[in-house]
Amino acid sequence: MARRFAWEHHREGWSRVEDLVEKHLVTADGLLFVSAVEDQLFHYGPVREPWVGVIHQVPHHDLPGFPDLERFVKLRAWKESEPYCRGLWTLCDYLRRFLVDRGVRVPVGVVPYPSARDVPAFDWHRFMNRPRRRLLHVGEFLRNYQAFFDLDVPDWQKVMLLPEDWERRSKALHLNDSVELLPTLSNEEYDQVLTDSAVFLDLFDAPANTAVVECLARGTPLCVNRVGGIEEYLGRAYPLYHRGDAAEVLGDLERVRAAHHYLVERRTTFGSDTHFLERLAGSACYVSLPVPPSSRTEFPSFEVTVLIATYARVYNLRAQLEAFSRQEQAPTFEIVLWNNDARNSREIDEIVANAPGHLRIRVIHSSENIYCAMRWAVPAFARSDVLLVCDDDVCPKPSYLRVMVDAHRRLGPEAALCLRGHKFKPHALNLEDPGREWRRGEHSAFFDESAPECDVHFAHADNFVISLDLLRRASLHQMTHPEYVLVDDYWLSYVLSARLGVTLRKLCAPDIFEFTPCADDPNIALYHNPKVQEQRTRLYVEHMLAGWPIFDESSRSVASTQVTSSREPLR
């Protein structure tokens, strides 16, 4: 919740509503809630983060201290805040219609202004047994005070609870001695006086009105003009509306009594705390908001998803999970463990069942080896916005996650980062023996985790971080050949760099992990596999013919002009 905007002269009023929202709907990791939008924007400036809020003011008034809605929608602060606004609520449909008519583009819902029900109720017998029936005037906002002084009801004792700054306000009025003036009452005194008095209001306009909801909560008869949003609170059939004929209306005690019984009945279904919370939480505006991470149970969220694909190195898994359990100052994370060999399912389930309890691990058993193709599917089931790929031959040290994710935040979501990678030097494609390049590396340089930070063309995905939004966009570019799944990180690097214009950044971080002894085992490591080597050369030929990487013109590939018109152009 943003700063509180309760008006202290109210008995409970908006302060109580703020307490209600804070207790039932506000979480520290939720969307910003602005409880009085006009006050926030007029006095404190625009809101430049996702937010929702409540509108209070009427369409038109001439008060200088805060804007009416006609002025509000023209405020620069509103225009700067609207792109971040996810929705508004008003306290009556009267205001909602005005905002929509003025072109407000965000969802606008309506919620009732609630009032406490645990208050002393109006007592008809005490009211009737007073020496003179008492008629109160309460409140100050958009009140026509003169109408109360002019009201000719000799059988009633007219009492005004003095508003703030009465000395200034009274100078514009024609006062008379028909009204008894009372200073501010305590809450207890105010509650008591509403149990045996009727209330009179003549309003210039009204959205919701604190005095109206207080009378509704107590069953206190209220003689009021039908203006603004009042009918939405009291209903069309309320018997004590006046149209400048309040003296006649109040002279009919049966109407006064009928108003009391009407309010007693209406308060059972309208304006309670439960009614307010149900309307707010059930509104399209609220339902459309993202669920805060702390409120998610079945679908929790994390700052990063760690993907581990395992096939022939299950014996590393227990130690690897233990290492992840010892991460220091780490972001919140989940682990997705993808088993590419169904024969290992039982062993893996046993390891995970005995892993440190605070780790959030999801296991997916594949019926066949799909190599690393699951990386492309991660955006569909990850519960974060960032993917960290960690091979099953990597043993992370305590700073691993923190360093990797901090680097991602530093470089931003439009960069992908790795710890090891290749960078091509300017050269032309060898048309007779293209495989020579990957056999000898004559025109490429390999940079490991100890090399200075630099850009690369081919980011190795043994330790790799990418935003899921970026991965989704990359996945729209279908692999030219299905066999490229064997070199999926090479293909991904090509798509990210050549087609999406993304920077591939290799970090210098030699102290955050170590490889297990089996990392270079020729019977396991894929880069030793002849099928992988074949596809690596095939992809190399494809991207060189397509003109990537782009070197300066003098060293550009001589074969790049051979690209046919059917080949997808670089973007």
C-alpha positions as CSV (number, residue, x, y, z in Angstrom):
1,M,0.0,0.0,0.0
2,A,1.2,3.5,-0.8
3,R,1.0,6.3,1.8
4,R,-2.3,6.4,3.7
5,F,-4.8,9.2,2.9
6,A,-7.4,8.9,5.7
7,W,-9.3,12.0,6.6
8,E,-8.9,12.3,10.3
9,H,-12.1,14.2,10.9
10,H,-14.1,11.1,10.0
11,R,-15.3,8.8,12.8
12,E,-13.8,5.9,11.0
13,G,-14.2,6.6,7.4
14,W,-11.5,5.8,4.9
15,S,-8.9,5.0,7.5
16,R,-10.9,2.0,8.4
17,V,-11.2,0.9,4.8
18,E,-7.5,1.2,4.4
19,D,-7.1,-1.1,7.4
20,L,-9.5,-3.5,5.9
21,V,-7.6,-3.6,2.6
22,E,-4.3,-3.9,4.3
23,K,-5.4,-6.8,6.4
24,H,-7.1,-8.9,3.8
25,L,-5.6,-8.0,0.4
26,V,-2.2,-6.3,0.7
27,T,1.1,-8.2,0.6
28,A,4.6,-6.8,0.6
29,D,5.3,-8.3,-2.8
30,G,2.0,-7.4,-4.4
31,L,1.0,-4.6,-6.8
32,L,1.1,-1.0,-5.4
33,F,-2.3,0.0,-4.0
34,V,-3.1,3.8,-4.0
35,S,-6.0,4.4,-1.7
36,A,-6.8,7.9,-2.9
37,V,-5.5,8.4,-6.4
38,E,-6.4,12.1,-6.8
39,D,-4.5,13.0,-3.6
40,Q,-1.5,11.0,-4.6
41,L,-1.1,12.4,-8.0
42,F,-2.0,16.0,-7.1
43,H,0.2,16.3,-4.1
44,Y,3.0,13.8,-4.6
45,G,3.3,13.4,-8.4
46,P,3.0,10.5,-10.8
47,V,3.3,6.8,-10.1
48,R,5.8,5.1,-12.3
49,E,5.4,1.4,-11.4
50,P,2.4,-1.0,-11.8
51,W,-0.4,0.2,-9.6
52,V,-4.1,0.2,-8.9
53,G,-6.2,2.7,-6.9
54,V,-9.4,4.1,-5.7
55,I,-11.0,7.3,-7.1
56,H,-13.0,9.5,-4.6
57,Q,-13.7,12.9,-6.2
58,V,-16.9,14.1,-7.9
59,P,-16.9,15.2,-11.6
60,H,-17.1,18.9,-10.8
61,H,-16.3,21.2,-7.9
62,D,-14.4,24.4,-7.4
63,L,-12.4,23.5,-4.4
64,P,-8.7,24.6,-4.8
65,G,-7.0,22.0,-2.6
66,F,-7.5,19.0,-4.8
67,P,-8.9,18.4,-8.3
68,D,-12.4,17.3,-9.4
69,L,-12.4,14.6,-12.0
70,E,-12.7,17.0,-14.9
71,R,-9.4,18.5,-13.8
72,F,-7.9,15.2,-12.7
73,V,-8.0,13.5,-16.1
74,K,-6.1,16.5,-17.5
75,L,-3.3,16.4,-14.9
76,R,0.1,15.7,-16.3
77,A,0.7,13.4,-13.3
78,W,-2.3,11.3,-14.4
79,K,-1.1,11.1,-18.0
80,E,2.3,9.9,-16.8
81,S,0.8,7.4,-14.4
82,E,-1.9,5.9,-16.6
83,P,0.4,3.7,-18.6
84,Y,1.4,2.0,-15.3
85,C,-2.2,1.8,-14.0
86,R,-3.7,-1.7,-14.0
87,G,-7.1,-0.6,-12.9
88,L,-9.2,1.8,-10.8
89,W,-12.2,1.5,-8.5
90,T,-14.7,4.1,-7.8
91,L,-17.2,4.2,-4.9
92,C,-20.2,4.5,-7.2
93,D,-21.2,3.9,-10.9
94,Y,-21.8,7.6,-11.2
95,L,-18.1,8.2,-11.1
96,R,-17.2,5.2,-13.2
97,R,-19.4,6.4,-16.0
98,F,-17.8,9.9,-15.9
99,L,-14.3,8.4,-16.1
100,V,-15.2,6.1,-19.0
101,D,-16.9,9.0,-20.9
102,R,-13.7,11.1,-20.4
103,G,-11.6,8.4,-22.1
104,V,-9.9,6.7,-19.2
105,R,-8.5,3.5,-20.8
106,V,-7.9,1.3,-17.8
107,P,-10.5,-1.0,-16.3
108,V,-12.7,0.9,-13.9
109,G,-14.7,-1.1,-11.3
110,V,-17.2,-0.1,-8.6
111,V,-17.0,-1.1,-4.9
112,P,-19.3,0.0,-2.1
113,Y,-17.9,2.2,0.7
114,P,-18.2,-0.1,3.7
115,S,-18.9,0.9,7.3
116,A,-18.6,-1.0,10.6
117,R,-21.5,-3.0,11.8
118,D,-20.4,-3.4,15.4
119,V,-21.7,0.1,16.4
120,P,-24.7,1.1,18.6
121,A,-27.9,0.9,16.5
122,F,-30.5,3.6,16.2
123,D,-33.3,3.3,18.8
124,W,-36.7,4.5,17.6
125,H,-38.2,4.6,21.1
126,R,-35.3,6.7,22.5
127,F,-35.6,9.0,19.5
128,M,-39.4,9.5,20.1
129,N,-39.0,9.9,23.8
130,R,-36.7,12.9,23.6
131,P,-38.4,16.2,24.6
132,R,-37.8,17.4,21.1
133,R,-36.7,15.2,18.2
134,R,-33.1,16.0,17.3
135,L,-32.0,16.6,13.7
136,L,-28.3,16.5,13.1
137,H,-26.1,18.0,10.4
138,V,-22.8,16.3,10.1
139,G,-19.7,16.5,7.9
140,E,-18.3,19.1,5.6
141,F,-17.5,18.0,2.0
142,L,-19.8,19.5,-0.6
143,R,-22.4,20.4,2.1
144,N,-25.0,23.1,1.6
145,Y,-24.9,24.5,5.1
146,Q,-27.3,27.3,4.3
147,A,-30.1,24.8,3.6
148,F,-29.8,23.5,7.2
149,F,-30.1,27.1,8.7
150,D,-33.0,27.8,6.4
151,L,-34.9,24.6,7.2
152,D,-38.1,25.5,9.0
153,V,-38.9,22.5,11.3
154,P,-40.0,24.0,14.7
155,D,-40.8,20.6,16.2
156,W,-37.2,19.5,15.7
157,Q,-34.0,20.5,17.6
158,K,-31.5,21.3,14.9
159,V,-27.9,20.6,15.9
160,M,-24.8,21.0,13.8
161,L,-21.6,19.2,14.5
162,L,-19.1,21.9,13.7
163,P,-16.9,21.1,10.7
164,E,-13.2,22.1,10.6
165,D,-12.5,25.7,9.9
166,W,-16.1,26.7,10.7
167,E,-15.1,30.3,11.3
168,R,-14.0,30.7,7.7
169,R,-16.9,28.7,6.3
170,S,-19.5,30.6,8.3
171,K,-18.6,33.9,6.8
172,A,-20.3,32.9,3.5
173,L,-23.5,32.0,5.3
174,H,-26.6,33.8,6.6
175,L,-26.7,32.3,10.1
176,N,-29.6,32.3,12.5
177,D,-30.3,31.0,16.0
178,S,-32.3,28.0,14.9
179,V,-29.2,25.8,14.9
180,E,-27.3,24.7,18.0
181,L,-23.6,24.4,17.3
182,L,-21.7,21.5,18.9
183,P,-17.9,21.1,18.9
184,T,-16.2,17.9,17.7
185,L,-17.4,14.8,19.6
186,S,-15.4,11.8,20.6
187,N,-16.2,8.6,18.7
188,E,-18.2,7.3,21.6
189,E,-20.2,10.5,21.9
190,Y,-20.8,10.5,18.1
191,D,-22.0,6.9,18.2
192,Q,-24.3,7.7,21.0
193,V,-25.9,10.8,19.4
194,L,-26.6,8.8,16.2
195,T,-28.7,6.3,18.2
196,D,-31.5,8.8,19.0
197,S,-31.2,11.5,16.3
198,A,-32.2,11.8,12.6
199,V,-29.7,13.3,10.2
200,F,-30.2,16.0,7.5
201,L,-27.9,16.6,4.5
202,D,-28.3,18.8,1.5
203,L,-25.4,17.9,-0.8
204,F,-24.1,19.7,-3.9
205,D,-22.8,16.4,-5.2
206,A,-21.6,13.1,-3.8
207,P,-19.7,10.0,-4.8
208,A,-20.2,7.9,-1.7
209,N,-20.6,9.8,1.5
210,T,-19.3,8.9,4.9
211,A,-22.3,10.2,6.8
212,V,-24.6,8.2,4.5
213,V,-22.9,4.9,5.1
214,E,-22.7,5.6,8.9
215,C,-26.5,6.1,8.9
216,L,-27.0,3.0,6.8
217,A,-24.9,0.9,9.2
218,R,-26.9,2.1,12.3
219,G,-30.4,2.4,10.8
220,T,-30.4,6.1,11.5
221,P,-33.0,8.0,9.5
222,L,-31.4,10.3,7.0
223,C,-33.2,13.1,5.1
224,V,-31.0,13.7,2.0
225,N,-31.3,14.9,-1.5
226,R,-31.0,12.4,-4.4
227,V,-27.7,13.5,-5.9
228,G,-24.7,11.9,-7.4
229,G,-24.2,8.3,-6.1
230,I,-26.5,8.6,-3.1
231,E,-29.2,6.5,-4.7
232,E,-26.7,3.7,-5.3
233,Y,-26.3,3.5,-1.5
234,L,-29.8,4.0,-0.3
235,G,-31.8,2.6,-3.2
236,R,-34.5,4.1,-5.4
237,A,-37.3,3.3,-3.0
238,Y,-35.8,5.0,0.0
239,P,-38.6,7.0,1.7
240,L,-36.7,10.0,3.0
241,Y,-35.3,11.8,0.0
242,H,-36.0,15.5,-0.2
243,R,-36.1,17.8,-3.2
244,G,-36.0,21.1,-1.4
245,D,-39.1,20.0,0.6
246,A,-37.3,18.6,3.6
247,A,-39.7,20.4,6.1
248,E,-42.6,18.5,4.6
249,V,-40.8,15.2,4.5
250,L,-39.6,15.5,8.1
251,G,-43.1,16.5,9.2
252,D,-44.3,13.0,8.3
253,L,-43.1,10.8,11.1
254,E,-44.3,7.7,9.4
255,R,-41.9,8.4,6.6
256,V,-39.1,8.9,9.1
257,R,-40.0,5.6,10.8
258,A,-40.2,3.8,7.4
259,A,-36.8,5.2,6.6
260,H,-35.4,3.6,9.8
261,H,-36.9,0.2,9.0
262,Y,-35.8,0.4,5.4
263,L,-32.2,1.0,6.4
264,V,-32.2,-1.8,9.0
265,E,-33.2,-4.1,6.2
266,R,-30.8,-2.7,3.6
267,R,-27.8,-2.9,5.8
268,T,-28.0,-6.7,5.9
269,T,-27.1,-6.9,2.2
270,F,-25.2,-3.7,1.3
271,G,-22.2,-1.9,2.6
272,S,-20.7,-4.4,5.0
273,D,-17.0,-5.3,5.1
274,T,-17.7,-8.6,3.5
275,H,-19.7,-7.0,0.8
276,F,-16.9,-4.6,0.0
277,L,-14.2,-7.3,0.0
278,E,-16.2,-9.6,-2.2
279,R,-17.0,-6.9,-4.7
280,L,-13.4,-5.8,-4.8
281,A,-11.8,-9.2,-5.0
282,G,-14.4,-10.4,-7.6
283,S,-14.0,-7.4,-9.9
284,A,-12.4,-7.8,-13.3
285,C,-9.7,-5.3,-12.3
286,Y,-8.6,-7.4,-9.3
287,V,-9.0,-10.8,-11.0
288,S,-6.7,-9.6,-13.8
289,L,-3.8,-8.8,-11.5
290,P,-0.8,-11.1,-11.2
291,V,-0.9,-13.2,-8.1
292,P,1.9,-12.1,-5.7
293,P,4.6,-14.8,-5.2
294,S,3.9,-15.0,-1.5
295,S,0.2,-15.9,-2.2
296,R,0.9,-18.7,-4.7
297,T,0.6,-22.2,-3.4
298,E,0.1,-24.5,-6.4
299,F,1.9,-22.0,-8.7
300,P,4.7,-20.4,-6.7
301,S,7.2,-18.2,-8.5
302,F,10.9,-17.8,-8.2
303,E,13.6,-15.5,-9.4
304,V,15.3,-18.1,-11.5
305,T,14.7,-21.6,-12.8
306,V,17.7,-24.0,-12.8
307,L,17.6,-26.6,-15.5
308,I,19.6,-29.8,-15.1
309,A,19.4,-32.4,-17.8
310,T,20.9,-35.8,-16.8
311,Y,21.5,-38.9,-18.8
312,A,24.7,-40.9,-18.0
313,R,25.9,-38.9,-14.9
314,V,23.3,-39.8,-12.3
315,Y,26.2,-40.5,-9.9
316,N,26.9,-36.8,-9.8
317,L,23.4,-35.8,-9.0
318,R,23.4,-36.2,-5.2
319,A,26.5,-34.0,-4.8
320,Q,25.2,-31.4,-7.3
321,L,21.9,-31.0,-5.4
322,E,23.8,-30.7,-2.1
323,A,25.9,-28.0,-3.7
324,F,22.8,-26.1,-4.7
325,S,21.5,-26.4,-1.2
326,R,24.5,-24.5,0.1
327,Q,24.1,-21.4,-2.1
328,E,24.9,-18.1,-0.3
329,Q,22.9,-14.9,-0.8
330,A,21.2,-16.6,-3.7
331,P,18.0,-15.5,-5.4
332,T,15.0,-17.7,-4.9
333,F,15.2,-20.6,-7.3
334,E,13.6,-23.8,-8.4
335,I,15.3,-26.8,-9.9
336,V,13.9,-28.6,-12.9
337,L,15.6,-32.0,-13.2
338,W,15.1,-33.6,-16.6
339,N,15.9,-37.3,-16.8
340,N,16.8,-38.3,-20.3
341,D,17.1,-42.0,-19.5
342,A,13.9,-43.7,-18.1
343,R,16.0,-46.5,-16.7
344,N,17.3,-44.2,-14.1
345,S,13.9,-43.0,-12.9
346,R,13.8,-44.9,-9.7
347,E,17.3,-43.9,-8.7
348,I,16.7,-40.3,-9.4
349,D,13.5,-40.2,-7.5
350,E,15.3,-41.7,-4.5
351,I,18.0,-39.0,-4.7
352,V,15.5,-36.2,-5.0
353,A,13.5,-37.6,-2.1
354,N,16.5,-37.4,0.1
355,A,17.8,-34.1,-1.1
356,P,17.9,-31.1,1.3
357,G,14.3,-30.3,2.1
358,H,14.4,-26.6,1.3
359,L,15.2,-27.2,-2.3
360,R,12.2,-26.9,-4.7
361,I,12.8,-29.6,-7.2
362,R,10.5,-30.9,-10.0
363,V,11.5,-34.1,-11.8
364,I,10.5,-34.9,-15.4
365,H,11.3,-38.4,-16.7
366,S,11.6,-38.6,-20.5
367,S,10.8,-41.9,-22.2
368,E,13.7,-41.4,-24.5
369,N,16.8,-39.3,-24.8
370,I,15.9,-35.9,-26.4
371,Y,19.3,-34.5,-25.7
372,C,18.9,-30.9,-24.7
373,A,15.7,-30.2,-26.7
374,M,13.8,-29.6,-23.4
375,R,15.5,-26.2,-23.1
376,W,13.1,-24.9,-25.7
377,A,10.1,-26.2,-23.7
378,V,11.1,-24.6,-20.4
379,P,9.1,-21.3,-20.9
380,A,5.9,-23.4,-20.9
381,F,6.4,-24.7,-17.3
382,A,9.1,-22.6,-15.6
383,R,7.9,-20.6,-12.6
384,S,10.3,-17.7,-13.1
385,D,11.4,-15.2,-15.8
386,V,15.0,-16.4,-16.0
387,L,16.5,-19.7,-17.0
388,L,19.9,-20.9,-15.8
389,V,21.1,-24.0,-17.6
390,C,23.6,-26.1,-15.5
391,D,25.0,-29.3,-17.0
392,D,25.1,-32.4,-15.0
393,D,28.9,-32.3,-14.9
394,V,29.0,-29.0,-13.1
395,C,29.5,-28.7,-9.3
396,P,28.4,-25.2,-8.3
397,K,30.2,-23.4,-5.5
398,P,28.3,-21.3,-2.9
399,S,28.5,-18.1,-4.9
400,Y,27.4,-19.7,-8.2
401,L,23.8,-18.6,-8.4
402,R,24.4,-15.2,-7.0
403,V,27.2,-14.3,-9.5
404,M,25.3,-15.7,-12.5
405,V,22.0,-13.9,-11.7
406,D,23.7,-10.7,-10.7
407,A,25.4,-10.7,-14.0
408,H,22.1,-11.2,-15.8
409,R,20.6,-8.3,-13.9
410,R,23.6,-6.1,-14.8
411,L,23.5,-7.0,-18.5
412,G,19.8,-6.8,-18.8
413,P,17.1,-9.2,-20.2
414,E,18.2,-8.6,-23.8
415,A,21.6,-10.3,-23.3
416,A,22.4,-14.0,-22.9
417,L,25.4,-15.0,-20.8
418,C,27.7,-18.0,-20.4
419,L,31.0,-18.9,-18.8
420,R,32.6,-20.6,-21.9
421,G,32.3,-19.8,-25.5
422,H,33.8,-19.4,-29.0
423,K,34.4,-16.2,-31.0
424,F,35.0,-16.4,-34.8
425,K,37.8,-14.4,-36.4
426,P,37.3,-12.8,-39.8
427,H,37.6,-15.5,-42.4
428,A,35.9,-17.0,-45.5
429,L,34.2,-20.3,-45.6
430,N,36.5,-23.1,-46.9
431,L,34.2,-24.6,-49.5
432,E,36.3,-27.7,-50.1
433,D,36.8,-28.7,-46.4
434,P,34.4,-26.8,-44.1
435,G,35.0,-29.3,-41.3
436,R,38.6,-28.2,-41.0
437,E,37.6,-25.1,-39.0
438,W,36.1,-27.1,-36.2
439,R,38.8,-29.7,-36.3
440,R,41.7,-27.2,-36.0
441,G,40.0,-23.9,-34.9
442,E,42.2,-21.8,-37.2
443,H,39.7,-19.0,-37.3
444,S,38.0,-19.2,-33.9
445,A,39.1,-18.7,-30.3
446,F,37.8,-20.5,-27.3
447,F,37.4,-18.6,-24.0
448,D,36.9,-20.5,-20.8
449,E,35.6,-19.3,-17.5
450,S,39.0,-17.7,-16.5
451,A,39.3,-15.5,-19.6
452,P,38.3,-11.8,-19.3
453,E,34.7,-11.0,-19.9
454,C,33.9,-10.6,-23.6
455,D,31.3,-11.0,-26.3
456,V,31.2,-14.4,-28.1
457,H,29.5,-15.8,-31.1
458,F,28.8,-19.3,-29.7
459,A,27.8,-19.4,-26.1
460,H,28.3,-22.9,-24.6
461,A,25.2,-23.9,-22.5
462,D,27.0,-25.8,-19.8
463,N,26.6,-22.7,-17.6
464,F,24.1,-20.4,-19.4
465,V,21.6,-17.7,-18.4
466,I,18.8,-16.3,-20.5
467,S,15.5,-14.5,-19.9
468,L,12.6,-16.7,-20.7
469,D,11.1,-14.0,-22.9
470,L,14.2,-14.1,-25.0
471,L,14.1,-17.9,-25.2
472,R,10.4,-17.7,-26.3
473,R,11.3,-15.4,-29.1
474,A,14.2,-17.5,-30.2
475,S,12.0,-20.6,-30.2
476,L,9.9,-19.1,-33.0
477,H,12.8,-19.7,-35.3
478,Q,12.5,-23.4,-36.2
479,M,15.6,-25.4,-36.5
480,T,16.6,-25.8,-40.2
481,H,17.2,-29.5,-39.6
482,P,16.0,-31.6,-36.7
483,E,19.5,-33.0,-36.2
484,Y,20.5,-29.6,-34.9
485,V,19.1,-30.7,-31.5
486,L,22.5,-32.2,-31.1
487,V,24.1,-28.8,-31.2
488,D,21.1,-26.8,-29.8
489,D,23.3,-24.2,-28.0
490,Y,25.2,-23.5,-31.2
491,W,21.8,-23.0,-33.0
492,L,20.5,-20.9,-30.2
493,S,23.6,-18.7,-30.3
494,Y,23.1,-18.3,-34.1
495,V,19.4,-17.3,-33.7
496,L,20.0,-14.9,-30.8
497,S,22.9,-13.1,-32.4
498,A,22.0,-13.2,-36.2
499,R,18.3,-13.0,-36.1
500,L,17.5,-11.2,-32.8
501,G,20.5,-9.0,-32.5
502,V,21.2,-10.2,-28.9
503,T,24.6,-9.8,-27.2
504,L,26.2,-13.1,-26.1
505,R,28.4,-12.3,-23.2
506,K,31.0,-14.6,-21.6
507,L,31.7,-13.9,-18.0
508,C,34.9,-14.2,-16.1
509,A,34.1,-16.3,-13.1
510,P,36.6,-19.1,-12.5
511,D,35.9,-19.5,-8.8
512,I,32.1,-20.2,-8.8
513,F,32.1,-23.8,-10.1
514,E,34.2,-26.8,-11.1
515,F,33.7,-29.6,-13.5
516,T,33.5,-33.1,-12.3
517,P,36.2,-35.6,-13.4
518,C,33.9,-37.1,-16.0
519,A,33.3,-33.8,-17.8
520,D,35.7,-34.8,-20.6
521,D,34.9,-38.5,-20.7
522,P,34.8,-39.4,-24.4
523,N,32.1,-42.0,-23.7
524,I,29.8,-39.4,-22.2
525,A,30.7,-35.8,-23.3
526,L,28.6,-35.0,-26.4
527,Y,31.2,-32.9,-28.1
528,H,33.3,-36.1,-28.7
529,N,30.3,-37.7,-30.4
530,P,30.8,-38.0,-34.3
531,K,27.1,-37.2,-34.8
532,V,27.6,-33.9,-32.9
533,Q,30.7,-33.0,-34.8
534,E,28.9,-33.6,-38.1
535,Q,26.0,-31.3,-37.1
536,R,28.3,-28.7,-35.8
537,T,30.0,-28.5,-39.2
538,R,26.7,-28.5,-41.0
539,L,25.4,-25.6,-38.9
540,Y,28.7,-23.8,-39.4
541,V,28.3,-24.0,-43.2
542,E,24.7,-22.8,-43.0
543,H,25.5,-19.7,-41.0
544,M,28.6,-18.8,-43.0
545,L,26.6,-19.1,-46.2
546,A,24.0,-16.9,-44.6
547,G,26.6,-14.2,-43.8
548,W,27.0,-14.7,-40.1
549,P,29.1,-13.7,-38.3
550,I,29.3,-10.3,-40.0
551,F,32.9,-9.4,-40.4
552,D,34.1,-6.2,-42.1
553,E,33.5,-6.1,-45.9
554,S,37.0,-7.0,-46.9
555,S,37.0,-10.2,-44.9
556,R,33.4,-11.2,-45.5
557,S,32.8,-14.8,-46.6
558,V,33.3,-15.2,-50.3
559,A,30.5,-17.8,-50.3
560,S,27.9,-15.6,-48.7
561,T,26.8,-14.4,-52.1
562,Q,25.7,-17.9,-52.8
563,V,22.7,-17.7,-50.5
564,T,19.6,-18.5,-52.4
565,S,16.4,-16.5,-52.3
566,S,14.6,-19.2,-50.5
567,R,16.9,-18.9,-47.5
568,E,15.4,-16.9,-44.6
569,P,17.1,-13.4,-44.6
570,L,18.9,-12.1,-41.5
571,R,16.9,-9.7,-39.5
